[in-house]
């Protein structure tokens, strides 16, 4: 191995991709259930990380750890991108360490060309963290500071005597409000600066440092500090894989969910809705099989028109005719990304006095979701807690290996529904999936007075990793959203269609005062079987727009929407679309690439958001539409979805400023279409069916 050759950790297999579709049902079941087998290499990694390394060396973003294994040496390695030297800007990254595949540099080469790394044990790391937490805590006992360390949220406060108290976020006192936050990246920057200063002061700053930080749930993990490049790296071992018995158990439960529960039992409880959904699905699936094309030309784009935008009062009147007149007063506050949402949600759960109603597509079973579950279980002993989940979405998500570097070594429960019920008073119901359709709505209602609604489920990626959006809603509109939940709750029970019909005729609950200074008029929009309100309203808005259309979506595959956006740009409308640069779905990533190609070729501005954006939001000439619906067939035509819309300028201007303007600035505009392969066209065809 030459000096310039990068150390390559041993490659590990990946799980099969889940494909939803009748024609590939068997593949779907095996794909969900099949995870990578735990190799002998993974067992060796676990064994090595249980003992201290005998040496560590670093060079140009490559880290090599030496271990003594009997009479032989073993090596773990990892690598990452080295940031340019920027004295005033700290860089934070994550990496996975694994057995080195192939030869390693000779001892003489390591001594001559690599930097020795100073090793610090876990006690040193705990002392460092304690010191930094002391520096970060607020000065009084009336406020809390949220600090994220190793993927865990802590709240710091002081008592009246000035003593530091550290609480897990989900276990803090309900009276303790979080008024300030320090991210994982910011905490790492503080650690880097403090260590550099202290080691320099003591004359010990001779090179990079490596701290053992893994303990208990995290397993083998390290934090590496490269003081020369002002960079720190969180390093963890490969994730453990699901055992065979758990994979087999999931396959059996999946068959039960998709046959007995979603079709046999559902046919007995919900015969009318089951039949209606089949007819509706068949019609739209047949139409999707016919290639539509997206229109447009390669001609230069037309100049942007100088229009003030559509008449919003006239637009609202037309919407009354198109989707119904239901509008409600209420307040609506955007919560952008996991910290804003989950800090507010946890506070609301802790303060709830009467009830908590939760409807989700996915209630995951990862370590973060279990923390929320434990909080709900504790609150269920004091107030009423109901949890309604999509059976297939939640079940499948619980089987996907975590890609987070902060994954827990704690074994996840076999069923999150069973976990929620165990030793608690939580009522849990699952919405079935006839014909592989789902309920994709995400809404959490606190005390019938506040709703969190939008795109986020409960799981680690939503808290820490994905860019996403929820709305915090109060006022009379909450009564309508509470009724929606009650209807779905009744539908998922033994009464089925009959219980739903009875629930539907009950009057809406009155929620909050009828008037408040921050109230705006809010219009709920739905995708329901036989009634695609979200699609009709947004297609009409695209056709009506005269000034600008701003859209952010994780999945864009609906040809009709794509065609109408191109037509709007032809009229001189300023059309801009934000797409994720990384995606959790290979099929939808291909669909996005092809949609972006059509957009760019027709003058639409496309922005690549750095990472995974799960945001579903749009502004059409001052009318905003946000919620759970993607721009794909399932969300716009088949599944059950909920969006909220308004033309109130206070909300629209805030959404544009805090979400769209911020994301346009942090994203990279694609001036040329991204390269695509022939396989992307096949994937896009499949995505058209999803």
C-alpha positions in Angstrom: 0.0 0.0 0.0 1.5 3.4 -1.0 1.5 6.4 1.3 -1.2 8.1 -0.7 -3.6 5.2 -0.7 -6.6 5.8 1.6 -7.5 3.2 4.2 -10.7 1.5 3.1 -13.0 0.0 5.7 -14.4 -3.4 4.8 -17.5 -3.1 2.7 -20.8 -4.2 4.2 -23.9 -5.3 2.3 -27.1 -3.2 2.3 -30.7 -4.3 2.8 -33.1 -4.8 -0.1 -35.2 -1.8 -1.2 -38.9 -1.8 -0.3 -41.1 -1.7 -3.3 -44.8 -1.0 -2.8 -47.0 -2.4 -5.6 -49.3 -5.3 -6.2 -47.1 -6.8 -8.9 -44.1 -7.0 -6.5 -45.8 -7.8 -3.3 -43.6 -10.8 -2.6 -40.5 -8.8 -3.3 -41.8 -6.1 -1.0 -42.2 -8.5 1.9 -38.8 -10.1 1.5 -37.2 -6.7 1.0 -38.7 -5.3 4.2 -37.7 -8.3 6.2 -34.3 -8.8 4.8 -31.4 -6.9 6.4 -27.7 -7.4 6.1 -26.4 -10.5 7.9 -24.0 -9.7 10.8 -20.6 -10.7 9.4 -17.7 -12.1 11.2 -16.0 -8.8 10.6 -18.7 -7.0 12.6 -18.1 -9.4 15.5 -14.4 -8.6 15.4 -15.1 -4.9 15.5 -17.2 -5.3 18.6 -14.5 -7.4 20.2 -11.7 -4.9 19.3 -13.7 -1.9 20.5 -14.1 -3.6 23.9 -10.4 -3.0 24.5 -8.2 0.1 24.3 -6.1 0.5 21.1 -2.3 0.2 21.5 -1.8 3.1 19.0 -3.5 5.6 16.8 -2.2 7.5 13.7 -3.6 10.2 11.5 -2.9 11.5 8.0 -4.9 13.7 5.6 -8.4 12.7 6.9 -7.4 9.0 7.5 -7.4 7.5 11.0 -5.8 4.2 11.8 -6.2 2.4 15.2 -3.9 -0.5 16.1 -5.1 -3.3 18.4 -3.3 -6.3 19.7 -5.3 -9.5 19.0 -3.4 -12.4 20.4 0.0 -12.6 18.7 -1.3 -10.6 15.7 -2.2 -7.0 15.2 -5.6 -5.9 14.0 -6.5 -2.5 12.6 -9.6 -0.3 12.4 -9.8 2.6 10.0 -12.0 5.4 8.8 -11.6 8.5 6.6 -13.4 11.8 6.0 -13.0 14.9 4.0 -10.5 17.4 5.5 -11.8 20.9 5.6 -9.6 23.8 4.4 -7.8 25.5 7.2 -10.0 28.2 8.4 -8.9 29.5 11.8 -12.2 31.2 12.7 -14.6 28.4 11.5 -14.9 25.0 13.0 -15.9 22.0 10.9 -17.9 19.0 12.4 -18.3 15.7 10.7 -19.3 12.1 11.4 -17.6 8.9 10.2 -18.0 5.1 10.6 -15.0 3.0 11.7 -14.5 -0.6 10.5 -11.9 -3.3 9.9 -9.3 -2.2 7.4 -9.6 -4.1 4.1 -6.2 -4.9 2.8 -2.7 -4.0 3.9 -1.7 -1.2 6.2 1.4 1.0 6.2 4.5 -0.4 7.7 5.5 0.7 11.2 8.3 2.8 9.9 6.0 4.6 7.5 3.5 5.3 10.2 6.2 6.8 12.4 7.7 8.9 9.6 4.7 10.1 7.6 1.7 9.9 9.9 0.9 11.9 13.0 0.6 10.0 16.3 -2.7 10.6 18.0 -3.0 11.2 21.7 -5.6 8.8 23.2 -7.8 9.9 26.1 -10.1 7.5 28.0 -13.8 7.9 28.8 -13.2 9.6 32.1 -11.3 12.4 30.4 -14.3 12.9 28.0 -16.8 13.0 30.8 -14.7 15.6 32.6 -14.5 17.7 29.4 -18.2 17.5 28.9 -18.9 18.4 32.5 -16.6 21.5 32.2 -18.3 22.6 29.0 -21.8 22.1 30.4 -20.9 24.3 33.4 -19.8 27.0 31.0 -23.0 26.7 28.9 -25.6 26.7 31.7 -27.7 29.8 32.2 -27.0 32.0 35.2 -30.4 31.8 36.9 -32.9 29.1 37.8 -35.7 30.4 35.6 -34.4 29.4 32.2 -33.0 26.2 30.5 -30.4 25.8 27.9 -30.8 22.9 25.5 -27.4 21.2 24.6 -27.1 18.3 22.2 -24.2 16.0 22.9 -23.6 12.7 21.0 -27.1 12.9 19.6 -28.8 13.3 23.0 -30.7 16.4 24.1 -29.9 17.7 27.6 -31.4 20.7 29.4 -29.1 22.7 31.7 -30.3 24.9 34.6 -29.1 26.1 37.9 -30.8 26.1 41.3 -30.9 29.2 43.5 -27.5 28.3 44.9 -26.0 28.3 41.4 -25.5 24.5 41.3 -25.7 22.9 37.8 -28.5 20.5 37.1 -28.6 18.4 33.9 -31.8 16.8 32.7 -32.6 14.7 29.7 -35.0 16.8 27.5 -37.9 14.4 27.8 -37.4 14.1 31.6 -37.0 17.7 32.5 -39.5 19.4 34.9 -42.6 20.7 33.0 -42.0 24.1 34.6 -38.5 24.4 33.0 -38.7 26.3 29.7 -36.0 26.1 27.1 -35.0 29.6 26.1 -31.6 28.9 24.4 -30.0 26.0 22.5 -26.5 24.8 21.6 -26.3 22.4 18.7 -24.1 19.3 18.5 -21.9 21.3 16.0 -21.7 24.3 18.3 -20.9 22.2 21.3 -18.1 20.4 19.3 -16.7 23.8 18.3 -16.6 24.8 22.0 -14.9 21.6 22.9 -12.3 22.1 20.1 -11.5 25.6 21.2 -11.3 24.8 24.9 -9.1 21.7 24.4 -6.8 23.7 22.1 -6.4 26.4 24.6 -5.9 24.1 27.6 -3.4 21.8 25.8 -1.4 24.8 24.5 -1.4 26.3 28.0 0.0 23.0 29.4 2.4 22.4 26.5 0.7 19.2 25.5 -0.7 20.4 22.1 1.6 18.1 20.0 -1.0 16.7 17.5 -4.5 15.4 17.1 -6.5 13.9 20.0 -8.9 11.0 20.2 -11.4 10.6 23.1 -13.3 7.4 23.9 -16.9 8.6 24.2 -18.9 5.4 23.6 -20.6 4.0 26.6 -23.9 2.0 27.3 -26.2 2.6 24.3 -23.7 4.1 21.9 -21.2 1.2 22.1 -17.8 1.9 20.6 -17.6 5.5 19.7 -14.9 8.3 19.6 -14.5 12.0 19.1 -11.4 13.0 17.1 -10.0 16.6 17.2 -7.8 17.9 14.4 -6.6 21.2 15.9 -4.5 22.0 12.9 -7.6 22.1 10.6 -10.0 23.2 13.4 -12.1 20.1 12.8 -13.8 17.5 15.0 -15.2 14.2 13.9 -17.7 11.9 15.7 -16.7 8.3 14.9 -18.9 5.3 15.5 -18.9 1.6 14.7 -21.1 -0.1 12.1 -24.7 -0.6 13.2 -25.7 -4.0 14.5 -28.1 -5.8 12.2 -31.5 -7.4 13.0 -31.2 -11.1 14.1 -32.7 -13.7 11.9 -35.6 -14.4 14.2 -36.6 -10.8 14.2 -36.5 -10.6 10.4 -38.6 -13.7 10.1 -41.0 -12.4 12.7 -41.4 -9.2 10.7 -42.1 -11.1 7.5 -44.9 -13.1 9.2 -46.4 -9.9 10.7 -46.2 -8.2 7.3 -48.2 -11.0 5.7 -50.7 -10.8 8.5 -51.0 -7.0 8.2 -51.5 -7.0 4.4 -53.8 -10.0 4.2 -55.9 -10.6 7.3 -55.9 -7.2 8.9 -55.9 -4.9 5.8 -58.3 -7.0 3.7 -60.1 -9.8 5.5 -60.9 -8.0 8.8 -61.0 -4.6 7.1 -63.6 -5.9 4.7 -65.8 -6.9 7.6 -65.5 -3.5 9.4 -65.1 -1.2 6.4 -66.8 -2.8 3.4 -67.9 0.5 1.8 -64.6 2.4 2.1 -62.7 -0.7 1.1 -64.7 -1.0 -2.2 -64.5 2.8 -2.8 -60.8 2.8 -2.4 -60.3 -0.1 -4.8 -62.3 1.7 -7.5 -60.5 5.0 -6.9 -57.1 3.3 -6.9 -57.8 1.3 -10.0 -58.8 4.4 -11.9 -55.8 6.4 -11.0 -53.3 3.5 -11.4 -54.6 2.8 -14.8 -54.2 6.4 -15.8 -50.7 6.5 -14.4 -49.7 3.6 -16.6 -50.2 5.7 -19.7 -47.1 7.8 -20.4 -48.2 11.5 -20.3 -45.0 13.3 -20.9 -44.4 16.7 -19.3 -44.5 19.0 -22.3 -42.3 22.0 -22.6 -39.5 22.8 -25.1 -35.8 23.4 -25.1 -36.4 27.0 -26.3 -35.0 29.8 -24.2 -37.2 30.8 -21.3 -39.5 33.8 -21.6 -38.7 36.9 -19.6 -40.4 37.1 -16.3 -43.7 38.9 -16.4 -44.2 42.1 -14.4 -47.4 41.1 -12.7 -48.6 41.9 -9.2 -50.1 38.4 -8.7 -53.6 37.0 -8.7 -56.5 38.6 -6.9 -56.5 36.7 -3.5 -60.1 37.7 -2.5 -61.3 36.4 -5.9 -59.1 33.3 -5.5 -60.6 32.5 -2.1 -64.1 32.8 -3.5 -63.3 30.5 -6.3 -61.8 28.0 -3.8 -65.1 28.0 -2.0 -66.8 26.7 -5.2 -63.9 24.3 -5.9 -63.3 22.5 -2.6 -66.0 23.9 -0.3 -66.4 27.0 1.9 -64.9 25.7 5.1 -62.5 28.2 6.6 -61.7 28.7 10.3 -60.0 31.4 12.4 -56.8 30.4 14.1 -53.1 31.1 14.5 -50.5 29.2 12.6 -46.8 29.3 13.4 -44.2 27.5 11.3 -41.8 25.2 13.2 -38.8 24.6 10.9 -36.7 21.5 11.6 -36.6 19.0 14.4 -35.3 21.2 17.2 -38.1 23.8 16.9 -40.8 21.2 16.6 -39.7 18.6 19.2 -38.8 21.2 21.9 -42.3 22.7 21.6 -43.9 19.3 21.4 -42.2 17.9 24.5 -43.1 21.0 26.4 -46.7 20.7 25.3 -46.9 17.0 26.3 -45.4 17.8 29.7 -47.9 20.6 30.3 -51.0 18.8 28.9 -53.9 18.8 31.4 -56.6 16.8 29.7 -55.6 14.8 26.6 -53.1 14.0 23.9 -54.2 12.7 20.6 -51.5 11.6 18.1 -52.0 10.6 14.5 -48.8 9.6 12.5 -47.8 7.8 9.4 -44.7 6.5 11.3 -44.1 6.2 15.0 -40.6 4.7 14.8 -39.0 2.3 17.2 -35.5 3.9 17.3 -34.0 5.3 20.5 -35.4 8.8 20.1 -38.9 7.6 19.4 -38.7 5.4 22.5 -37.9 8.5 24.6 -41.1 10.2 23.3 -43.0 6.9 23.9 -41.8 6.7 27.5 -42.9 10.3 28.1 -46.3 9.5 26.7 -46.6 6.4 28.8 -45.8 8.4 31.9 -48.4 11.1 31.0 -51.0 8.4 30.3 -51.2 7.7 34.0 -52.4 11.2 34.5 -54.4 12.2 31.4 -56.0 10.5 28.3 -53.5 9.6 25.6 -54.5 8.1 22.2 -52.1 7.1 19.4 -53.3 6.3 15.9 -50.7 5.1 13.4 -50.6 3.8 9.9 -49.9 0.1 10.2 -47.7 -0.5 7.2 -45.7 2.8 7.5 -44.9 2.3 11.1 -44.2 -1.4 10.8 -41.8 -1.0 7.8 -40.0 2.0 9.4 -39.2 -0.1 12.5 -37.2 -2.6 10.3 -35.0 -0.1 8.4 -31.5 0.0 9.8 -30.6 3.4 11.3 -28.2 5.4 9.2 -27.6 7.8 12.1 -24.0 7.9 13.5 -25.7 8.2 16.9 -27.7 5.0 16.7 -28.4 3.2 19.9 -27.1 -0.3 20.8 -30.4 -0.8 22.6 -32.5 -3.5 21.0 -35.6 -1.9 19.5 -39.0 -3.3 20.4 -40.7 -5.8 18.1 -43.8 -3.5 17.9 -44.0 0.1 18.9 -47.8 -0.3 19.4 -47.2 -3.1 21.9 -44.4 -1.0 23.6 -46.8 2.0 23.9 -49.4 -0.2 25.6 -47.1 -2.0 27.9 -47.3 -0.6 31.5 -49.3 2.4 30.5 -52.9 3.6 29.9 -52.2 4.6 26.2 -54.9 3.6 23.8 -53.4 2.6 20.4 -55.1 1.9 17.1 -53.6 1.1 13.7 -55.1 2.2 10.4 -55.1 -0.7 7.9 -53.7 -0.6 4.4 -56.2 -2.0 1.9 -54.7 -2.3 -1.6 -51.4 -0.9 -0.1 -52.9 2.5 0.5 -52.1 4.5 3.6 -53.1 7.4 5.9 -50.1 9.8 5.6 -51.5 12.6 7.9 -49.4 13.7 10.8 -51.3 15.6 13.5 -50.8 15.9 17.3 -53.5 17.5 19.3 -52.9 18.7 22.9 -55.9 19.4 25.2 -58.2 20.0 22.2 -56.6 23.4 22.0 -53.3 23.1 20.1 -52.4 21.1 17.0 -49.0 20.2 15.5 -49.5 19.3 11.8 -47.3 18.9 8.8 -44.6 16.6 7.6 -42.8 15.2 10.6 -43.3 11.8 12.2 -41.7 10.7 15.4 -38.2 9.3 15.0 -34.5 10.2 15.1 -34.2 11.5 11.5 -37.0 14.0 12.0 -35.4 15.4 15.2 -31.8 15.6 14.1 -31.2 14.7 10.4 -33.9 15.9 8.0 -35.0 19.4 7.1 -38.7 19.4 7.7 -41.7 21.6 8.7 -44.6 21.5 11.1 -47.3 24.0 11.9 -48.3 24.9 15.5 -52.0 25.8 15.3 -54.4 27.2 17.8 -57.9 28.6 17.7 -61.3 27.4 16.4 -59.6 25.6 13.5 -58.4 23.1 16.1 -62.0 21.9 16.5 -62.1 20.9 12.9 -58.8 19.0 13.1 -59.9 17.3 16.3 -63.0 16.1 14.5 -60.8 14.7 11.7 -58.9 12.8 14.3 -62.0 11.5 16.1 -63.4 10.3 12.7 -60.3 8.4 11.9 -60.1 7.0 15.4 -63.6 5.7 15.1 -62.9 4.3 11.6 -59.9 2.3 12.9 -62.0 0.7 15.7 -64.3 -2.3 15.6 -67.2 -0.2 14.4 -65.4 0.7 11.1 -67.5 2.4 8.5 -70.6 2.6 10.8 -68.6 4.2 13.7 -67.1 6.7 11.2 -70.5 7.7 10.0 -71.8 8.2 13.5 -68.7 10.2 14.5 -68.9 12.3 11.3 -72.4 13.6 12.2 -71.4 14.8 15.6 -70.7 18.6 15.9 -67.2 20.0 16.0 -65.7 20.8 19.3 -65.3 24.5 20.1 -61.6 25.2 20.6 -60.2 28.4 22.1 -61.6 31.9 21.9 -63.4 33.0 18.8 -61.2 36.0 18.2 -57.6 36.9 18.8 -55.2 39.4 17.3 -53.0 36.8 15.7 -55.9 34.8 14.1 -55.9 34.3 10.4 -58.4 32.4 8.2 -57.2 28.9 7.6 -58.6 26.4 5.1 -58.1 22.7 5.7 -57.6 20.7 2.5 -57.6 16.9 2.1 -56.8 14.0 -0.1 -59.6 11.6 0.5 -61.0 8.7 -1.5 -62.9 10.3 -4.4 -62.0 13.8 -3.4 -58.5 15.1 -4.2 -58.9 18.6 -2.8 -55.2 19.2 -2.4 -54.5 18.4 -6.0 -57.4 20.4 -7.4 -56.6 23.4 -5.4 -52.8 23.5 -6.2 -53.4 22.8 -9.9 -55.8 25.7 -10.0 -53.3 27.9 -8.1 -50.6 27.0 -10.6 -52.8 27.9 -13.5 -54.0 31.1 -11.8 -50.5 32.4 -10.7 -49.3 35.5 -12.4 -46.2 36.6 -10.4 -44.4 33.7 -8.6 -44.6 30.1 -7.5 -42.2 28.8 -4.8 -42.3 25.1 -4.0 -40.3 22.8 -1.7 -41.0 19.1 -2.0 -39.1 15.8 -1.2 -40.8 13.9 -4.1 -41.9 15.3 -7.4 -43.3 12.7 -9.8 -46.8 13.8 -10.8 -46.7 14.6 -14.5 -49.8 16.8 -14.5 -48.3 19.1 -11.8 -44.9 19.2 -13.6 -46.6 20.1 -16.9 -48.6 22.9 -15.3 -45.5 24.4 -13.6 -43.8 24.4 -17.0 -46.9 26.2 -18.5 -46.8 28.7 -15.7 -43.2 29.5 -16.5 -44.1 29.9 -20.2 -46.5 32.6 -19.1 -43.7 34.5 -17.5 -44.3 33.4 -13.9 -41.2 33.2 -11.6 -41.3 29.4 -10.8 -38.7 28.1 -8.3 -38.5 24.5 -6.9 -36.3 23.3 -4.0 -35.5 19.6 -4.1 -33.3 17.5 -1.7 -29.8 16.6 -2.9 -30.0 13.3 -1.0 -33.2 11.2 -0.7 -34.5 8.4 1.4 -36.1 6.8 -1.7 -34.1 5.7 -4.8 -37.2 5.7 -7.0 -38.2 9.2 -6.0 -34.6 10.5 -6.3 -34.7 9.4 -10.0 -38.1 11.0 -10.4 -36.8 14.2 -8.9 -33.8 14.2 -11.3 -36.0 13.8 -14.3 -38.4 16.5 -13.0 -35.5 18.8 -12.4 -34.2 18.2 -16.0 -37.7 19.2 -17.4 -37.8 22.2 -15.1 -34.4 23.5 -16.0 -34.9 23.0 -19.7 -38.0 25.1 -19.5 -36.6 28.0 -17.5 -37.8 27.0 -14.0 -35.1 27.6 -11.3 -34.2 24.5 -9.4 -32.3 24.5 -6.1 -30.6 21.5 -4.5 -31.1 21.6 -0.7 -28.0 20.2 1.0 -29.1 16.9 2.4 -32.6 15.5 2.8 -35.5 18.0 2.8 -38.8 16.5 3.8 -40.6 19.9 3.6 -44.0 20.0 1.8 -44.8 23.7 1.2 -45.7 26.1 -1.6 -46.5 29.7 -2.1 -48.6 30.8 -5.1 -48.8 34.6 -5.5 -49.4 35.1 -1.8 -51.5 31.9 -1.1 -49.6 29.3 1.0 -50.3 25.6 1.2 -48.5 23.4 3.7 -49.0 20.0 5.2 -48.4 16.3 4.7 -48.9 15.8 0.9 -46.0 15.1 -1.5 -46.2 15.9 -5.2 -46.7 12.2 -6.1 -49.6 10.0 -7.1 -50.2 8.5 -3.7 -50.3 11.9 -1.8 -52.2 13.8 -4.4 -54.7 11.2 -5.5 -54.8 8.0 -3.4 -53.7 8.2 0.3 -55.3 10.2 3.1 -53.6 13.5 3.5 -54.1 16.9 5.3 -52.8 20.3 4.3 -53.6 23.8 5.6 -53.9 26.8 3.3 -54.2 30.6 3.8 -53.8 33.8 1.9 -53.2 35.9 5.0 -50.1 38.1 4.3 -48.8 37.8 7.9 -48.3 34.1 7.6 -47.3 34.0 3.9 -44.6 36.6 4.4 -43.3 34.8 7.4 -43.2 31.5 5.6 -41.4 33.0 2.7 -38.9 34.8 4.9 -38.1 31.9 7.3 -38.4 29.0 5.0 -38.1 29.8 1.3 -35.7 32.8 1.4 -33.5 31.0 3.9 -33.5 27.8 1.8 -32.9 29.5 -1.5 -29.8 31.0 0.2 -28.4 27.8 1.7 -29.2 25.7 -1.4 -27.2 25.5 -4.6 -29.0 26.4 -7.8 -28.7 23.8 -10.5 -27.9 25.8 -13.7 -27.6 22.6 -15.7 -29.6 19.4 -15.5 -28.0 16.7 -13.4 -26.9 13.6 -15.3 -29.3 10.7 -15.5 -29.0 7.0 -16.5 -31.4 4.7 -18.3 -32.2 3.1 -14.9 -33.5 6.5 -13.8 -36.2 6.3 -16.4 -37.3 2.9 -15.2 -37.3 4.1 -11.6 -39.3 7.2 -12.6 -41.9 5.0 -14.2 -42.2 3.0 -11.0 -42.3 6.3 -9.0 -45.3 7.4 -11.2 -47.2 4.5 -9.6 -46.3 5.6 -6.0 
